[in-house]
Amino acid sequence: MESGQSSVSCPTVELESRSPTGGGPSGVVDQLTLPVPQNIHISNITCDSFNISWDMDGPDRDKITHYFIDLNKKENKNSNQFKHKDVPTKLVAKAVRLPMTVRGHWFLSPRTRYTLAVQTAAKKPDGDYTVSQWSEIIEFCTADYSSVHLGQLLLKAQAMAGRMLPFSVFYRNQNKDYFHQPSPSFPSRDAQCRLMLPSVKDDSGSHGSPISGKLEGIFFSCNTEFNTGKPPQDSPYGPYRFEIQADLLLNQNTNLYFGDFYCMYTSYHYIILVLAPVGSKGDLFCKGRLPALDRSDNCFLTCTAAADGGPLRFHHAQDVILEVIYTDPVDLSLGTVSPISGHTLMSLSTTNAKKDPSCKICNISVGR
């Protein structure tokens, strides 16, 4: 089942979320021999829609008035827990020419595996149905957010960003061993060159984010405290902090992308940004997948040249927590490592954190 663009305009079916009242998956009633769908094909898969077609041959094909689609999420340990439980998955569609488009963010979630079966039906005058046997069961997986969906999420993030504050360093907190004792426990460190190496992003944030589980990078922070203008002394990620001058990661040779906007059942909102050196592996991954931002003019993170030709100036959004992913290795010799004076607040960690699907500030009208 390949996802691709079709040159044929497919009708979008009007679905009723209810179970058929007549017949069943085990037989046919009322003398009609309705064809059983064969060779089901799923195409043009998005995060909340797909096209479906099948073959059907039989003497009573012209009697078909409806299709019944049995759509169920395939349960596994990584399944999306936020699918709306109160919506039936027996979908009733009027018979239209195939292929047809099935669309509905209330029962489809991004990046989720589903099983699907189809039967044909003929509606009787009393409102009951004559039905065929069920087709074979097939599986498919919905897609990530598209650039259109990320554009909608970007607009919501821009409304939340707030005013800009100056900063001068990016920083990353970890345990002491991560920085000082390379070992199998810390595979993101290179023992010989003292490099911090990119690793695959976890599943935190929006369920449909195209960077989760795919983009490789190193997480940094840049938020500062309003009263001091310096990084906060507390951290959820470890008691040791690596600091590096901002211009070493963000400059005219770096592309900036918007990655995600989410919250975790709290009033704090997080924005994920990607810093990718021009032409790098990470840059090639982001192009076409993520909205590109102007380094010197955006609502979240800026790098501007001083009017007098002095050093670059950097600002970050005040009202959100920025999570910055740098897609290339970083040499520890370019910065400093030191202990923080505050606490390690593990409860604030966003590692594999799931997005609140009920938040009206950071959700869009597609699968969460």
SVG drawing of the C-alpha trace seen along z (x, -y; Angstrom):
<svg xmlns="http://www.w3.org/2000/svg" viewBox="-40 -51 81 68">
<polyline fill="none" stroke="black" stroke-width="0.4" points="0.0,0.0 1.9,-3.0 1.0,-6.6 1.1,-8.7 -0.7,-11.4 -3.6,-10.3 -4.5,-11.9 -8.2,-10.9 -10.4,-13.1 -11.9,-10.8 -15.3,-11.4 -15.1,-12.1 -17.7,-9.9 -20.2,-11.1 -19.8,-8.7 -22.3,-7.7 -20.6,-6.4 -23.0,-3.6 -23.2,0.2 -25.4,1.8 -28.6,3.3 -29.1,6.1 -27.1,9.2 -23.6,9.8 -20.2,10.9 -21.1,14.5 -23.7,14.6 -26.1,13.1 -29.9,12.6 -33.0,11.8 -32.0,13.7 -29.4,11.2 -25.8,12.3 -23.9,9.2 -20.2,9.2 -17.5,9.5 -14.8,6.7 -11.6,8.2 -8.0,6.8 -8.5,3.8 -6.0,1.0 -5.2,-1.9 -3.4,-5.0 -2.9,-8.7 -2.5,-8.2 -2.3,-11.4 -2.5,-11.8 -6.3,-11.9 -7.5,-10.5 -6.9,-7.8 -8.2,-6.7 -9.7,-3.2 -10.7,-1.0 -11.4,2.6 -12.6,5.1 -16.2,6.6 -17.9,8.9 -21.3,10.5 -24.8,10.7 -26.3,8.2 -23.6,5.6 -26.0,3.0 -28.1,3.5 -25.4,2.1 -26.4,-1.1 -23.8,-1.3 -20.4,-0.2 -19.6,0.8 -16.0,0.2 -14.7,1.8 -11.8,-0.3 -9.8,0.5 -6.6,-0.8 -4.1,2.0 -3.1,2.1 0.6,2.2 2.8,0.9 3.5,-2.3 -0.1,-3.0 -1.6,-6.4 -3.5,-6.6 -5.5,-9.7 -7.8,-8.3 -11.4,-9.2 -12.8,-6.1 -16.5,-7.1 -16.5,-7.1 -17.6,-3.8 -15.4,-2.4 -18.1,-0.8 -18.3,-3.4 -21.4,-3.5 -20.8,-5.2 -23.2,-5.6 -22.0,-3.6 -20.0,-5.9 -17.5,-5.2 -14.2,-4.0 -11.6,-5.0 -13.2,-7.1 -11.7,-9.2 -12.3,-8.4 -11.5,-11.4 -12.1,-12.1 -9.8,-13.4 -12.2,-12.2 -11.4,-8.6 -8.0,-8.7 -4.7,-9.5 -1.3,-10.2 1.4,-7.6 -1.0,-4.9 -1.5,-1.4 -5.1,-0.3 -6.8,2.8 -9.6,2.5 -12.3,4.7 -15.2,3.9 -18.5,5.3 -21.1,4.3 -24.8,3.7 -28.2,3.0 -30.6,1.0 -34.2,2.4 -37.4,0.3 -37.7,1.0 -34.3,-0.6 -32.5,2.7 -29.6,4.0 -28.8,7.0 -25.0,7.4 -22.2,9.4 -19.6,11.3 -16.6,9.2 -13.6,8.9 -10.2,10.0 -8.6,7.8 -5.7,5.5 -3.4,3.2 -2.1,-0.3 -0.4,-3.1 -1.4,-6.8 1.1,-9.5 2.9,-12.3 1.7,-15.9 2.1,-17.4 3.7,-20.9 0.1,-22.3 -0.6,-20.9 2.7,-22.1 1.9,-25.6 -1.3,-25.6 0.6,-24.5 3.2,-27.3 0.5,-29.9 -0.8,-28.8 2.8,-28.8 3.4,-32.4 0.4,-33.6 1.8,-32.2 5.5,-33.2 5.4,-36.6 8.1,-39.2 11.8,-38.5 14.6,-38.4 18.4,-38.5 20.6,-35.5 24.2,-34.6 24.7,-30.8 23.0,-27.5 23.2,-25.0 22.6,-21.3 22.3,-19.5 23.2,-15.9 24.7,-13.7 28.4,-14.1 29.3,-10.8 27.9,-12.0 30.5,-14.7 33.5,-13.1 33.4,-9.3 32.5,-8.1 31.1,-4.5 28.5,-2.2 25.9,-3.9 26.3,-7.1 26.5,-6.1 25.9,-9.7 29.5,-10.5 32.6,-9.9 35.4,-8.8 38.3,-9.8 37.3,-13.2 35.1,-14.3 32.2,-14.9 28.6,-15.0 26.9,-13.0 23.4,-13.4 20.8,-10.7 17.3,-10.0 14.7,-12.3 12.3,-10.6 8.5,-10.5 7.8,-13.6 5.4,-16.3 2.7,-16.0 1.9,-12.5 2.0,-13.5 5.4,-15.3 7.5,-14.2 10.7,-14.6 9.9,-12.1 11.8,-8.9 13.4,-10.1 15.5,-13.3 18.9,-12.9 20.2,-15.8 21.4,-17.1 18.9,-18.9 19.9,-22.3 18.1,-25.0 18.4,-28.8 15.7,-30.2 16.9,-32.7 15.5,-33.9 13.7,-37.3 15.4,-38.9 19.0,-37.7 19.2,-37.3 21.1,-34.0 20.1,-30.3 18.0,-29.0 19.9,-27.1 17.4,-24.3 17.2,-21.6 15.2,-18.4 18.0,-16.7 21.0,-16.6 23.2,-18.5 26.0,-19.3 25.7,-21.9 27.6,-22.3 27.4,-25.9 28.5,-27.1 28.4,-30.6 25.3,-31.0 27.1,-32.1 28.9,-28.7 25.5,-27.0 23.4,-29.7 24.9,-31.9 24.7,-32.7 25.6,-29.1 22.7,-27.6 19.2,-27.1 16.4,-27.4 13.2,-25.3 10.0,-25.0 9.5,-21.5 6.6,-21.3 4.4,-23.0 2.9,-21.2 2.2,-21.0 2.0,-18.3 -1.2,-18.9 0.3,-22.0 0.3,-25.7 3.8,-25.5 4.1,-25.3 7.1,-24.0 8.3,-24.8 10.8,-22.6 13.2,-24.4 15.8,-22.7 19.2,-24.3 20.8,-22.6 24.1,-23.6 23.5,-24.5 23.7,-21.4 24.1,-19.0 22.2,-15.7 19.8,-17.3 19.3,-20.2 18.3,-17.9 15.9,-16.0 14.2,-19.2 13.8,-20.8 10.3,-20.0 9.2,-18.5 9.4,-21.5 8.5,-25.2 11.7,-27.2 12.1,-30.3 14.0,-33.5 17.0,-33.6 16.7,-37.3 12.9,-37.7 10.7,-35.2 8.8,-35.0 10.9,-32.4 14.7,-32.6 16.6,-35.2 20.2,-36.0 20.8,-39.5 23.8,-41.5 24.6,-44.6 24.2,-48.0 27.8,-48.9 29.2,-45.7 29.7,-44.2 29.0,-40.6 25.8,-38.9 22.8,-39.5 20.5,-36.7 17.0,-36.7 14.5,-34.0 10.7,-34.1 9.9,-34.7 6.5,-33.0 7.4,-29.5 10.1,-27.0 12.3,-26.4 13.8,-23.0 16.5,-23.4 17.8,-20.5 21.2,-20.9 21.7,-18.3 25.5,-18.0 28.1,-16.7 29.3,-19.3 32.9,-19.3 33.0,-19.7 36.2,-21.7 34.1,-24.6 32.3,-25.2 32.5,-24.7 31.1,-22.1 30.2,-22.9 27.8,-21.9 24.6,-23.9 23.7,-25.4 20.0,-24.5 18.0,-21.3 17.4,-18.5 13.7,-18.7 12.9,-15.4 9.2,-16.0 9.7,-18.7 11.5,-16.4 9.9,-16.2 11.5,-12.9 8.9,-10.9 6.3,-13.2 2.8,-12.9 1.0,-16.0 -2.3,-17.0 -4.9,-16.3 -7.5,-18.6 -5.5,-21.8 -7.1,-24.4 -3.9,-26.5 -1.6,-23.9 -3.8,-21.5 -5.1,-21.7 -8.1,-20.0 -6.4,-16.8 -5.4,-13.7 -3.3,-14.6"/>
</svg>
